[in-house]
Amino acid sequence: AAAAAFAVAPLPALEKLGAKELKAFLEQAGAAGAARGVLEKGELLRLAQAKVAQWEVRRVLAAGALRPQGAAHRAVLLRSTDQRAALPNVAAITKAYRELALRLHPDKHGAPADRAAATRAFQELQAAFKALKG
């Protein structure tokens, strides 16, 4: 249930989050270790802003695991509840795809493990785009 909720979660407004919520965000992004020992909200915010792409990669991979496949495609591309509720038009799908493609592209991730996860997420994104645009 928690994985499904994460899979369809919109990107939070990081500036509005408290220290506890920022640490939870960093945990979802796979960067809990970097947040250990950090008490200052400003530093947590900087860490969280630097980990948005990794958070998005993990969210897309979680969304890709949803079933049925149509729900997975919608969760990958259409992050807000309003977008998922309505039948999206091609322009909305294309806009969402372009925004995510910039964040998820493997060339934007330096470490080999991050790049491998980003490659899988990028493939999920491409599959979702192809299926929904079709």
Contacts in CASP RR format, 6 or more apart in sequence:
PFRMAT RR
TARGET T0000
AUTHOR 0000-0000-0000
METHOD contacts of the structure
MODEL  1
AAAAAFAVAPLPALEKLGAKELKAFLEQAGAAGAARGVLEKGELLRLAQA
KVAQWEVRRVLAAGALRPQGAAHRAVLLRSTDQRAALPNVAAITKAYREL
ALRLHPDKHGAPADRAAATRAFQELQAAFKALKG
3 62 0 8 1.000
3 65 0 8 1.000
4 62 0 8 1.000
4 66 0 8 1.000
6 28 0 8 1.000
6 58 0 8 1.000
6 59 0 8 1.000
6 62 0 8 1.000
7 59 0 8 1.000
7 62 0 8 1.000
7 63 0 8 1.000
7 64 0 8 1.000
7 65 0 8 1.000
7 66 0 8 1.000
7 75 0 8 1.000
8 63 0 8 1.000
8 66 0 8 1.000
8 75 0 8 1.000
8 79 0 8 1.000
8 84 0 8 1.000
9 59 0 8 1.000
9 79 0 8 1.000
10 79 0 8 1.000
10 80 0 8 1.000
10 81 0 8 1.000
11 52 0 8 1.000
11 55 0 8 1.000
11 56 0 8 1.000
11 79 0 8 1.000
12 21 0 8 1.000
12 25 0 8 1.000
14 22 0 8 1.000
14 25 0 8 1.000
14 45 0 8 1.000
14 48 0 8 1.000
14 49 0 8 1.000
14 52 0 8 1.000
15 45 0 8 1.000
17 25 0 8 1.000
17 45 0 8 1.000
17 48 0 8 1.000
18 41 0 8 1.000
19 39 0 8 1.000
19 41 0 8 1.000
19 44 0 8 1.000
22 35 0 8 1.000
22 41 0 8 1.000
22 44 0 8 1.000
22 45 0 8 1.000
22 47 0 8 1.000
22 48 0 8 1.000
23 32 0 8 1.000
23 35 0 8 1.000
23 44 0 8 1.000
25 48 0 8 1.000
25 51 0 8 1.000
25 55 0 8 1.000
26 32 0 8 1.000
26 33 0 8 1.000
26 34 0 8 1.000
26 35 0 8 1.000
26 44 0 8 1.000
26 47 0 8 1.000
26 48 0 8 1.000
26 51 0 8 1.000
27 35 0 8 1.000
28 55 0 8 1.000
28 58 0 8 1.000
28 59 0 8 1.000
29 48 0 8 1.000
29 51 0 8 1.000
29 52 0 8 1.000
29 54 0 8 1.000
29 55 0 8 1.000
29 58 0 8 1.000
30 51 0 8 1.000
30 54 0 8 1.000
30 55 0 8 1.000
30 58 0 8 1.000
31 47 0 8 1.000
31 51 0 8 1.000
31 54 0 8 1.000
34 47 0 8 1.000
34 51 0 8 1.000
35 44 0 8 1.000
35 47 0 8 1.000
38 44 0 8 1.000
38 47 0 8 1.000
52 103 0 8 1.000
53 103 0 8 1.000
53 104 0 8 1.000
53 108 0 8 1.000
53 109 0 8 1.000
53 118 0 8 1.000
54 109 0 8 1.000
54 114 0 8 1.000
54 117 0 8 1.000
56 100 0 8 1.000
56 103 0 8 1.000
56 104 0 8 1.000
56 121 0 8 1.000
57 104 0 8 1.000
57 109 0 8 1.000
57 114 0 8 1.000
57 117 0 8 1.000
57 118 0 8 1.000
57 121 0 8 1.000
58 117 0 8 1.000
58 121 0 8 1.000
60 76 0 8 1.000
60 100 0 8 1.000
60 104 0 8 1.000
60 121 0 8 1.000
60 124 0 8 1.000
60 125 0 8 1.000
61 117 0 8 1.000
61 120 0 8 1.000
61 121 0 8 1.000
61 124 0 8 1.000
63 72 0 8 1.000
63 75 0 8 1.000
63 76 0 8 1.000
63 124 0 8 1.000
64 72 0 8 1.000
64 73 0 8 1.000
64 75 0 8 1.000
64 76 0 8 1.000
64 124 0 8 1.000
64 128 0 8 1.000
65 72 0 8 1.000
66 72 0 8 1.000
66 75 0 8 1.000
69 131 0 8 1.000
70 131 0 8 1.000
72 124 0 8 1.000
72 128 0 8 1.000
73 127 0 8 1.000
73 128 0 8 1.000
73 131 0 8 1.000
73 132 0 8 1.000
74 84 0 8 1.000
74 128 0 8 1.000
74 132 0 8 1.000
75 84 0 8 1.000
76 100 0 8 1.000
76 124 0 8 1.000
76 125 0 8 1.000
76 128 0 8 1.000
77 88 0 8 1.000
77 93 0 8 1.000
77 96 0 8 1.000
77 97 0 8 1.000
77 100 0 8 1.000
77 125 0 8 1.000
77 128 0 8 1.000
77 129 0 8 1.000
77 132 0 8 1.000
78 84 0 8 1.000
78 88 0 8 1.000
78 92 0 8 1.000
78 93 0 8 1.000
78 96 0 8 1.000
79 96 0 8 1.000
83 92 0 8 1.000
83 96 0 8 1.000
88 96 0 8 1.000
88 132 0 8 1.000
90 133 0 8 1.000
93 129 0 8 1.000
93 132 0 8 1.000
93 133 0 8 1.000
94 129 0 8 1.000
94 133 0 8 1.000
97 125 0 8 1.000
97 128 0 8 1.000
97 129 0 8 1.000
97 133 0 8 1.000
100 125 0 8 1.000
101 122 0 8 1.000
101 125 0 8 1.000
102 108 0 8 1.000
104 118 0 8 1.000
104 121 0 8 1.000
104 122 0 8 1.000
104 125 0 8 1.000
105 118 0 8 1.000
105 122 0 8 1.000
106 115 0 8 1.000
106 118 0 8 1.000
106 119 0 8 1.000
106 122 0 8 1.000
108 118 0 8 1.000
109 115 0 8 1.000
109 117 0 8 1.000
109 118 0 8 1.000
END
